[in-house]
């Protein structure tokens, strides 16, 4: 994935990437966490927490995670 600066430095906001995943810089994720969790639960909107534009962790529903385990997706 190519690094792109997708946010305005003056007003950082999550953005939806081309693959449909909402990218959220870790530096702004904390105050948005409740909203991100609700979006995952209610809207099935997956979020990726990023550091310097690179995805480091994903916020998904428990059902999504359980399904991934059933399909044999490696946890590491």
N, C-alpha and C positions, 0 to 999 in steps of 0.2 A: 504494500500500500504506500503510495507516494505521500510525503508530508505536504500538507497544504495548510495555510493559515486561514481557518474558516470562521474566525471570530473577530469582531471589532474589539480592540483592546480596551476601549473606553466603556463598552457595554457588553461584557462577556455573557453569552447565552448558549444553551445547548443548540446543536444543529443536527439535522437529520442527514446522514451520509447517503451516498448513492445506493448502498445495500439495505437501507431502511432502518439502520441502527442509529439511535440518538447518541451522539458523542458529547460527552460532558467532561471538561477539564477537571481534574481532581482538585485544583485550587478553588473551584466554585461549587463543587459537588455537595459539600457539607450542608449549607443552608437550603439546598434543593432536595436533599435526600428523601424527605417525606413525599414530596411531589413525584420524584422519580419512582419510588416504590409503588405509589398509587397508580402511576401510568403503566407500570409493568403488570400490576395485578388486574386493573380494570380495562386497560386498553391493549394489553399484550405488547406494549412498546418496550423493546429491549434497549437498554442503555449501555454504552461502553464508557468506562471511566478512563480518561486519557492523561498522559503526561507528555508534554511537549509534542502533542499531536499523535502520539502512538498509543494504541489501545493496550491497557494494562489489566483491566478486569471488566467483567460484564455483570449487569444486574438483570436477572431473569426470574421468572416465576418458579415456584417449587415444581409445578407440573412440567415445565420445560426441562428443568434439571433432571427430574425423575425419568422423563422420556429419553433424554440423552443417555442416561445410565442403562436403560432397557436396550437401547440400540448399540450399546457397547462402546460408547465414546470414552476415551481414556481421560481420567481426572487429572493427570499431570501436565 
